[in-house]
């Protein structure tokens, strides 16, 4: 079960990992724009699962 708090922690650690690797802020903003909705989609604490996948979640 993934709660909002756990999804937020995942997102924070992903952002920190990208910063650690030297990703600049403009590119990091693109990553956050993709990973933010993905983190929200992972939350399933109060949902019936499985559910339909998000559209357009691939990095281009």
C-alpha positions as CSV (number, residue, x, y, z in Angstrom):
1,X,0.0,0.0,0.0
2,X,1.4,3.4,-1.0
3,X,0.3,6.4,0.9
4,X,0.6,10.1,-0.2
5,X,3.5,10.5,2.3
6,X,5.4,7.5,0.8
7,X,4.9,8.8,-2.7
8,X,6.1,12.3,-1.6
9,X,9.2,10.7,-0.1
10,X,9.9,8.8,-3.3
11,X,9.6,12.0,-5.3
12,X,11.9,13.9,-2.9
13,X,14.5,11.2,-3.1
14,X,14.3,11.1,-6.9
15,X,14.8,14.8,-7.1
16,X,17.8,14.7,-4.7
17,X,19.3,11.9,-6.8
18,X,19.0,13.9,-10.0
19,X,20.6,16.9,-8.2
20,X,23.4,14.7,-6.9
21,X,24.1,13.6,-10.4
22,X,24.5,17.2,-11.5
23,X,21.2,17.7,-13.4
24,X,20.7,21.4,-13.9
25,X,17.5,23.1,-12.8
26,X,15.8,23.6,-16.2
27,X,16.1,19.8,-16.9
28,X,15.2,19.0,-13.3
29,X,12.0,21.0,-13.8
30,X,11.1,18.7,-16.7
31,X,11.7,15.7,-14.6
32,X,9.5,17.0,-11.8
33,X,6.8,17.8,-14.3
34,X,6.8,14.1,-15.2
35,X,7.5,12.5,-11.9
36,X,5.1,14.7,-9.9
37,X,1.9,13.2,-11.5
38,X,3.5,9.8,-11.4
39,X,4.0,10.0,-7.7
40,X,0.4,11.0,-7.2
41,X,-0.7,8.1,-9.4
42,X,1.2,5.6,-7.3
43,X,-0.9,6.4,-4.2
44,X,-3.3,3.5,-3.7
45,X,-4.0,3.6,0.0
46,X,-7.7,4.2,-0.4
47,X,-8.2,2.9,-3.9
48,X,-9.3,-0.3,-5.4
49,X,-6.4,-1.8,-7.4
50,X,-5.5,-2.5,-10.2
51,X,-6.4,0.6,-12.1
52,X,-5.7,1.9,-15.6
53,X,-2.2,3.3,-16.3
54,X,-1.5,7.0,-16.9
55,X,-1.2,8.1,-20.4
56,X,2.0,9.7,-21.8
57,X,4.2,8.8,-18.8
58,X,7.3,8.0,-21.0
59,X,10.3,10.3,-20.9
60,X,10.9,11.7,-24.3
